[in-house]
Each structure stands twice: as structure tokens, then as C-alpha cells.
Amino acid sequence: MRYLPLTQADRASMLETIGAGSVDDLYCDVPEGALLKEPVDLPHHQGEMQVERDMAKLAAKNMGTASAPSFLGAGAYRHHIPATVDYIIQRGEFLTAYTPYQPEIAQGTLQYLFEFQTQVASITDMDVANASMWDGATSCAEAVLMACRATRRKKAVLSGGLHPHYREVTETYCQYSDTQVAGRDGHPEHQATADELDDLIDDQTACVVVQYPDVFGRLSDHTKLAEACHAKGALLIVVFTEAVAFGAIKSPGSFGADIVCGEGQSIGNALGYGGPYVGLFATTSKLVRQMPGRLCGETVDQDGKRGFVLTLSTREQHIRREKATSNICTNSGLCSLAFTVHMSLLGEDGYRKLAAINHERAVTTADALDGVAGVEVVNDSFFNEFTVKLAKPAAEVVEALVARGILAGVPLSRLYPNRDDLGQYMLVAATETNTDEDIAALAAALKEVLA
Amino acid sequence: MTFQTHTGNRGLVLEEKLIFEQGEPGRTGVDLPDPAPVKSRLGGLARAEDSAIGLPGLSEPQVVRHFTRLSQKNFGIDSGFFPLGSCTMKHNPRLNEKVARLPGIADLHPMQPESTVQGALELIDQCAHWLMVLTGMPAVAMSPASGAQGELCGMMAIRAALDARGENRRRVLVPESAHGTNPATAAACGFTVDSIPATEDGRVDLAAFEAKLGDDVAGIMLTNPNTCGLFERDVRKIADLVHAAGGYFYCDGANFNAIVGRVRPADLGIDAMHINLHKTFSTPHGGGGPGSGPVVFSEALAPFAPIPYVVKTEDGFHMVETADEKDGNKPFGRLKGFHGQMGMFVRALSYMKSHGADGLRQASGDAVLNANYLLARLKTKLSVAFPGYCMHEALFDDDFLKGTGVSTLDLAKAIIDEGFHPMTMYFPLVVHGALLIEPTETETKESIDQFCDAVLSLVAKAEAGDSEFFKNAPYLTPRRRLDETAAARKPILRWSPSNA
């Protein structure tokens, strides 16, 4: 087996040094009958070529977004990833390193984490960010738990504009910690999220969670909501699913948000059928010690040179055990590197321009679809994703477009399977990867299917 | 010879500024077309043109050089021997990276219609099948993002099962040698943690465990092989006792790599166990993730597994995404956006197919053999924490350093200068000054010998009374010992023009 270097002679001489008769002898503590004598019922080992062939066969059964015009969003976005990103993250010193527990030989990881934290804090306009979470949905759940710790309250109010997966994960995380989750159901044609939540905020409310842009693609100014929260001693959590947006829209920090968290996949990370992704998490200096996850900080070494270490670990599970701020341990190190490399390539100008192109592509797509009979764009405002109402059930329309070689949007019935009132709505996202031909093909196919 | 260079660089050891201290406004590493002029539909929330975000501008070659230089300050498994106990730093095959990037995998959107992702669903189903056969368990939840989330998944299923029984059991028994994630996880599920002491031979104290059982006990969280690198030889008795008391058995599967293909957790009586794909099945650790922590379940807990999950029907594969879709199942909820760490499933399946049933069995055997060989060689000088054979990792305490003035930390730092990544230090907590060493199966006898020779020579040096040498190690790294106290006292967590 190509990964296993020991020869039979090695094994024999090592057993002799140990003083054991066989490898089975080393398993002497396994209870009688539980030690298998033969391999389990699975195929035996295969060469690289055979494995690659098997995996390629599975891949070939799928229709990838790179091979079709694709307008899928709803929390995961197809963007162009510069070749440099994948080259850097495949360097063995990054790929095959562990969590930087020995900082003297992990300055590479630590320095990029410090840069990552700075980039995340900069685009959200917050004081500090952590070294990543698992994904946007778990970041949201952890933000709610953090708000409960910080305020010593047990009620969270979730906006109807929050991504349903984020809501479900938050409810799952809260269900066994006596945290009450309140909120309203969302609808793409009802009032946007800014004002509808005021009357749900009371003296027991730990936080209000809004998504910006919201799950239907709408943009709202949350400044007043922040004021309403703060007036009652609650925190405002602003969640996002599209990290490119902050190159074009006002930052959540400028609204007065206390915690900003969301999904960083859009920058540097492949769609990859939903994971691994990278949760971004930022907050104010005041709340930093309530933060979950790892933090990298600056310090000096014995010779007085600047260096970086993991810090404030007294919040974490390996020190605090059952009193930790979270059980998170492994996070999304390599995905945060991909984010950092891509963001470094973009820089101030590139990031803004990428966002401007995304908005332009979405406006162009919306204009094209608005001209199709049976399609109505329902958003007043959006960044690179918006909701359309179709004359037929959206899931059927999406299937009909697959037959025409197009991956149209995400039917809201996929996100809200129990909501009969949303069956005719579809989310449409457009990014820099969508060409004029893609947009024309989508419009033409919709015209055909909806005729 | 030591002398100061003008640049601060020292040959191949290159100083590298933060990305924020480089670059020029107007410079960029991407060429993007100018967007066509359109009427903004940002609802009056456009970011002001003149408000800087604060990102530096660098060209592509600058960015490549920056991150290449940073990479050279890192130690990975590709660099050398990395015996970090409990973390399982084994070779990461590049085939797995290659297949994870195949078109039709890397470019799949999680919300595509099922008809367009049948291969992806089949791949998840295959990965699940391998995990179920290797553990002997009837069900698996694939979505947990890491080992810690796997624990959360298992403990939430236990909580849901207890709730379904209408029982208010809230006490969870956790051995004191457990990973810190175990008590943190139990607390997150609303349980209280009751610690079980260890025996003198590093296992659960069966009598103490039995005495703690009662009708308020939800279950036990037991790592097996445990964090001392030992197989819990009373594991079946523990399972029987906890079941008889009405509780469940959660097994932390972080050390499954020691027994894969040789012992099936189902045969030990467990109800739930997470599997760290990034440990046992070699998906790369990536400097701290991403991981993946699927959880296998017994019949008793399977109905409570979280959404989503894949089922095979006559019409092909189907992703169940809502709680009430299938009769009889009562999912406790959703743990993660979308469907889990697909990229890790691809890598793990590629790894499992490459090894096969025969190779996986050989891998666990070689891991245990390597650890016992290292134990046999080092115990000539180092103090073994517990008697007998170990599993995949060898545990020592710091008794052998007594009187030398050298601590476990000092020794670890001196090991760095010898060109190895140190072992895990000060964990598990049940051993004073612990050194936990896990060589893994992908190391040669030669590399283990070299490491043992180096450690033994350092121990001889410590015994000779050269403690000052150790106190100041490492000497040859890009940075020497870092002031962690200062970092925590006045945290600087980001770059800003004012702290530059």
C-alpha cells in the first residue's frame, strides 16, 4: 500500500524491540470476541488510477455550475477564484500544518490569521474579528449564544429575512439552553425587516438578528433598529451570506451593529456542494472576551521581534471546559487562508470593482427577466440577488430549465418546504461569472417555459 | 556565526511585513472589466466612494511572494515528523486534493436540483456506507462540521431521545482525561458534567463509575481508545452498566484511527460516535480546519439524527431536508447550512478506497506498532505514564525531568530545534507534565529512530545539568519564544494604522 512505508522486516524487528509476538498482541486490551481477525466487508485497496477513475465517474454524473449558465445563490455564490488562491492553499506548509499550538514554527499560519481578522474587521467595519467559524449558519447560532451570555438574557428575535438554514441552526443550538427564539415568518413581498421587529424587543431580549442583504435579496438600513435594540439593552446582530456585497453597500458596522457574522465562501472558496465554507465573525472591542472561536494576537518574541500567537484562550474549551464560550475547536483555517489570499489580490480597488460588477450583472439580469411574460421582479432593492415571482410553480420551472441546460435560481420551496404561499417565487443571483449570453439564455428559456 | 544583516533577513529565513504594511493605493492583483453603467438599485445604501475600506493594493507577484514567505515559516507533515498526540498528523495524499477539485464536484452548488447532483448524492451515500461498515453501526449523520460539532450532534440526539422518553435526565459522566470539547459540548446541550476519576493504569475507574450511575444520568462520554492512548478494557461493562441505568453511551471517536478495520465500535455497545475525517481518514488539517465529524448511531438514536440526510429510492438518491418528511424519524434539528463538509467526504472516500478494507486494517496496525516501538525505545529514559502496551500514541509524564530544572515545555522547544514538531504537551490533564506522542502509520522506522535518538540525546543533556540551554530554546526558528502573557493582557487582534 503506497502510503504505508513499513516493510515486513521492519515490522518483525520492531515487534522484537517491543517484545511482542504479533500486532494482535498489542490489542490485548480489546474484549474477547471484539477483535476482528479478517478485513471487514469492503473492497480491497486500489491504485491511484483506479480511485481517480471511480471518483471521476461520480463527478461526471453531476451537472456543474461551470458547465452551464448558473444563477444559483441563496447563501452560496459562484465567483471566479484566481489561480493564485488554489496554488497557495495547496502549499504543503499550509495544507498539512496543524492548529498553531507551537507558535515558533507556525508564524505563517498565525500571520495570515491576523491578516484575515483584520480584513474581516475592515469590510464589516467592526473593531475585531476572530480566526473563523465553520460557516455562516453556525456563526449566526454562536452569535446568538454570545449575545445571551453578554446580556444575561435568554430571548433572541430573528428577522423573517434570515436564511432558513441559519434560523434552523440557531433554533437547534438554542433548544437545549432554555433560550427562547422569537420572530416573524418572512415573505419576499411583505414589509422588509427594518421596522417589523420593534414590538418584539423587550427587557428580556438578548438580541435581534437581521440579514443584510436579506434572504430575498433586499437591502435595508438597520440604524434605527440598532437604536431600538440598544434602548432596551439588547444587541443587534447583522448576518450576511454574500461577503462581496460590502464592497458596494454600507457596512453593518456603520448601522451600529454589535455582532456581524456570516458566510465568507464568496471570497476564495469553491462552491463545493455546500462545504467546507468559512464563517466570519466580528464584534466590538467591548464584547471581545465573550467571543467564541480562536483569536490570533500580536506580541513579541524573546528577541523583541514582532510575532503572533493564539490568545485569550481562557475563553476556550480546552481551558474552561464546561464553562467555555463555545465548544468550537477545529475551525476553517485553510478556507480563511483562501479568503485572505483572494482578498489580498483584490485589494481596495479590486474588491470595490468586483462588487460593482456583481451589482451591474444583477441589474442587467433583473432588467432582462422583467421583460419576460410570467416573470415579475419583486425587489425594490438588491445587491447581486433578487426574488422573482413566476406564473408557474418555481420548482417545476427550474426542472424545465435544467432540461434546457440552465441552472436557474433557487425555488423558495426548496428553502421553505412547508410554506405553500411561496411556491411561485425563485431567487436569482448573478455574479461576475455570468455573461450576457448566460442572461439571454435564461430569459429565453424562461419565456419558453412560461408561455 | 551571528551577525546582524541590513534587512533583518537571514538567508532563507525572510522577514515578511503584514500585507497591510505593503502595497500602494491603485495597485491590484486582479484584472476586472469595467462594469457597464446601470441605474443603481442598492436602495440608497451605496457605500460612499470616499470612505476607504482599508484594504491594501498589491500586484499578483507581491501576493504570491508574501504567502510563499509566510508558508516557509510553517511546519507541516510535508516538512517532517509531526508526532502531535491526539491530533493524528498522518500523510495527506495529494490524490485526494486532486479529486476534490474535479469539475462536477468543486463547482456544484448546494441548492441545485437533485436531478443534477445524483453523482454527489451517491458519493455521500458511498462515504456513509464505508463509515457504517467500518463501525458496524446502522446509521450515520454526515453533516457535522468537525469533531466538536460531531459531539454536539451525538449529545443532542441523546437529549432528544431522552425527551422523547419523557425523562428529565441531565447528568453526563465524563472521565477527567477527556478532551475539553466533551464537557463544553455536554454543557451546550443543557447537561451537567460529572467527572469520573481514572485508575492507576489510566482507565475509567469502574467502581467509581458504577457508584455515580443513577436515574438522573443521561449517559457517558467516553473516548476510546482514550486520551492516554489506552484501550478501555472494561468498555463493554461500561456500556452494559450505562444502558442498564437507562442512559446512553457516547464515544468520542477522535482516536478511531487506532482500531479502524480491527474493532467495530458497534461490538463495544456504543450508541453514538463521531469520526474525525481529518484525523482517521487523513483529510488535511489545513492549519486548523476545515474538519468533518460524521456521527454513527445505534438503532436507538438513529431516528433523532439531524437533517439533512441522503436516502436511496427507486428514482435515485434523495436529500431529506425537512424534519417531517419521513415517517418515524424525529430529527433534533439542523446543525449546519446546506449538507455538510462535502469536500472532506470526497477526500475521505478517496483515502478509504485507496486503502481498502485490507489497507485500513494495515494502517491501524502499523500506527499501533509505530507507537509501541517508540514507547519501547523512549522508556529507557523517559517515564511512562501507565504500564503495558499503548494504542496509537505513547504517553509519558515529566517524572524523568525531576531535578533537571527542565520542563516539558522546555524539552518541546528544544525538540523544535532538532527539526521535529513537538509532541502534545500537558494533555491529558490526568498526567503531570504530559508528553503525548503519536507517530502515525505513515512514518518510517528510520524517522522514528531519528526522533527517538534526538529526544534521548536531549534528555541526556538535561540530566547533565544544562537547564539554561533548554530555558532559551528554540534558537533556530523564525521566531523564538513568544510572550503569550503580554498578548493576552493587552490584546492586539488586528492591524491598524495606529498600532503599526
Interface residues (C-beta under 8 A of the other chain):
Chain A: M1 R2 Y3 L4 P5 L6 D10 R11 S13 M14 L15 T17 I18 G19 A20 V23 D25 L26 Y27 C28 D29 V30 P31 G33 A34 L35 L36 P39 V40 D41 L42 P43 H44 H45 Q46 E48 Q50 V51 E52 D54 M55 A56 K57 L58 A59 A60 K61 N62 M63 G64 T65 A66 S67 S70 L72 A74 G75 A76 R78 P82 T84 D86 Y87 I88 I89 Q90 R91 G92 E93 F94 L95 T96 A97 Y98 T99 P100 Y101 Q102 P103 E104 I105 A106 Q107 G108 T109 Q111 Y112 F114 E115 Q117 T118 Q119 A121 S122 I123 D127 V128 A129 A131 S132 W134 D135 G136 A137 T138 H163 H165 Y166 E168 V169 E171 T172 Y173 Q175 Y176 S177 D178 R218 L219 S220 D221 F246 G247 A248 I249 K250 S251 E263 A270 L271 G272 Y273 G274 G275 P276 Y277 V278 V288 R294 L295 C296 G297 E298 T299 V300 D301 Q302 D303 K305 G307 F308 V309 T311 L312 S313 T314 E316 Q317 H318 I319 R320 R321 E322 K323 A324 S326 N327 I328 C329 T330 N331 S332 G333 L334 C335 L337 T340 V341 M343 S344 L345 L346 G347 E348 D349 G350 Y351 R352 K353 L354 A356 I357 H359 E360 R361 A362 V363 T364 A366 N379 D380 S381 F382 F383 A395 V398 E399 V402 L407 V410 R414 L415 P417 N418 E432
Chain B: E16 L18 I19 F20 G23 P25 G26 R27 T28 G29 V30 L32 P33 D34 P35 A36 V38 K39 S40 R41 L42 G43 G44 L45 A46 R47 A52 I53 G54 L55 P56 G57 L58 E60 V63 V64 H66 F67 T68 L70 S71 Q72 K73 N74 F75 G76 I77 D78 S79 F82 L84 C87 M89 H91 N92 P93 L95 E97 K98 V99 A100 R101 L102 P103 G104 I105 A106 D107 L108 H109 P110 M111 Q112 P113 S115 T116 V117 Q118 G119 A120 E122 L123 Q126 W130 V133 L134 A145 S146 G147 A148 Q149 E151 L152 M156 R159 H179 G180 T181 P183 A184 T185 A186 A187 A188 C189 G190 T192 V193 L230 F231 E232 R233 V235 R236 I259 G261 R262 V263 R264 D267 L268 H278 P284 H285 G286 G287 G288 G289 P290 G291 S292 P306 E321 T322 E325 F332 G333 R334 L335 K336 G337 F338 H339 G340 Q341 M342 G343 M344 V346 L349 S350 M352 K353 S354 H355 G356 A357 D358 G359 L360 R361 Q362 A363 G365 D366 V368 L369 N370 N372 Y373 L375 A376 R377 G388 Y389 M391 A412 K413 I416 H421 P422 F427 E441 T442 E443 T444 K445 N472 P474 T477 P478 R479 R480 R481 L482 D483 E484 A486 A487 A488 P491 I492 L493 R494 W495 S496 N499
